[in-house]
């Protein structure tokens, strides 16, 4: 099965789904990644604030970042960049991963379902 790596800007926690002002796009994206993992895709998220070494170790990501921080998030499938500057939708991820499964049921992730303690995000 394929590997999806997502290189993201620094956020309050690993998923960005915490705090008082949660971005609905991040909630949906986190749910989509969970769904992909449940369907056999290896999903790895790299946050600039928590995992800068992964950014530096990937020449394609470094090249994108030279163009500006607004290039984040960057998504790669098996090392090949598939998305820059936006969180791809579930349908886009399914297509880029070459999956043959319908994008039917979406898992629900509750806002604040991260490891941050109250007031830490």
C-alpha positions as CSV (number, residue, x, y, z in Angstrom):
1,X,0.0,0.0,0.0
2,X,1.1,3.6,-0.5
3,X,2.6,6.0,2.0
4,X,1.1,9.5,2.4
5,X,3.3,12.1,4.1
6,X,1.9,15.5,5.0
7,X,4.3,18.4,5.8
8,X,2.4,21.0,7.8
9,X,3.2,24.4,9.3
10,X,3.8,24.7,13.0
11,X,0.5,24.2,14.9
12,X,-0.6,24.0,18.5
13,X,-0.5,20.2,18.4
14,X,0.2,17.4,16.0
15,X,-3.1,17.7,14.2
16,X,-4.1,21.3,14.7
17,X,-7.5,20.1,15.9
18,X,-7.4,21.7,19.3
19,X,-7.8,25.0,21.1
20,X,-10.8,27.3,20.9
21,X,-10.6,28.4,17.3
22,X,-10.4,25.1,15.4
23,X,-10.2,25.3,11.6
24,X,-13.0,23.1,10.2
25,X,-10.7,22.2,7.2
26,X,-8.2,20.7,9.6
27,X,-11.0,18.7,11.4
28,X,-12.1,17.3,8.0
29,X,-8.6,16.6,6.9
30,X,-7.8,14.8,10.1
31,X,-10.9,12.7,9.6
32,X,-9.9,11.9,6.0
33,X,-6.4,10.8,7.1
34,X,-7.9,8.6,9.8
35,X,-10.2,7.1,7.1
36,X,-7.3,6.5,4.8
37,X,-5.3,4.8,7.5
38,X,-8.3,2.5,8.2
39,X,-8.2,1.5,4.6
40,X,-4.5,0.5,4.7
41,X,-2.7,3.7,3.7
42,X,0.4,4.5,5.8
43,X,-0.2,8.1,6.9
44,X,2.6,10.2,8.4
45,X,2.1,13.9,9.5
46,X,5.2,16.1,9.9
47,X,4.7,19.4,11.7
48,X,7.3,22.0,11.3
49,X,7.2,22.8,15.0
50,X,7.6,19.1,16.0
51,X,9.5,17.4,13.2
52,X,11.7,19.9,11.4
53,X,14.3,17.2,10.6
54,X,11.8,15.5,8.3
55,X,11.4,18.7,6.3
56,X,15.2,19.2,6.0
57,X,15.7,15.5,4.9
58,X,13.3,15.9,2.0
59,X,14.9,17.8,-0.9
60,X,11.5,18.3,-2.7
61,X,10.0,19.8,0.4
62,X,13.0,22.1,0.9
63,X,12.8,23.3,-2.7
64,X,9.1,24.2,-2.1
65,X,9.8,26.0,1.1
66,X,12.4,28.2,-0.7
67,X,9.4,29.5,-2.6
68,X,7.8,30.5,0.7
69,X,6.1,29.2,3.8
70,X,2.7,29.6,2.1
71,X,3.6,26.4,0.2
72,X,2.6,24.4,3.3
73,X,0.9,22.1,3.6
74,X,2.7,19.8,1.2
75,X,1.4,16.3,0.6
76,X,3.5,13.5,-0.9
77,X,2.6,10.0,-2.0
78,X,5.6,7.6,-2.0
79,X,7.9,10.6,-2.1
80,X,6.1,12.4,-5.0
81,X,4.5,15.8,-4.3
82,X,0.8,15.6,-5.0
83,X,-0.4,18.8,-3.3
84,X,1.0,22.2,-2.3
85,X,-0.5,25.0,-0.3
86,X,-3.8,23.4,0.5
87,X,-5.2,20.3,2.3
88,X,-6.4,17.9,-0.4
89,X,-10.0,16.6,-0.1
90,X,-10.7,12.9,0.5
91,X,-11.7,12.4,-3.1
92,X,-8.4,14.0,-4.3
93,X,-6.4,11.8,-1.9
94,X,-8.2,8.7,-3.1
95,X,-7.5,9.6,-6.7
96,X,-3.8,10.5,-6.1
97,X,-3.3,7.3,-4.1
98,X,-4.9,5.2,-6.8
99,X,-7.4,3.7,-4.4
100,X,-10.5,1.9,-5.7
101,X,-12.7,2.5,-2.7
102,X,-15.6,4.9,-2.5
103,X,-15.4,8.0,-0.4
104,X,-18.7,7.2,1.3
105,X,-18.7,7.3,5.1
106,X,-16.7,9.9,6.9
107,X,-15.4,9.2,10.4
108,X,-16.1,12.0,12.9
109,X,-13.3,13.6,15.0
110,X,-14.3,15.7,17.9
111,X,-12.8,19.2,18.0
112,X,-10.3,19.2,20.9
113,X,-9.5,15.5,20.4
114,X,-5.7,16.1,20.6
115,X,-3.2,15.6,23.3
116,X,-3.0,19.3,24.4
117,X,-4.1,20.2,27.9
118,X,-6.7,23.0,28.3
119,X,-5.1,26.3,27.6
120,X,-1.9,24.8,26.0
121,X,-3.0,25.3,22.4
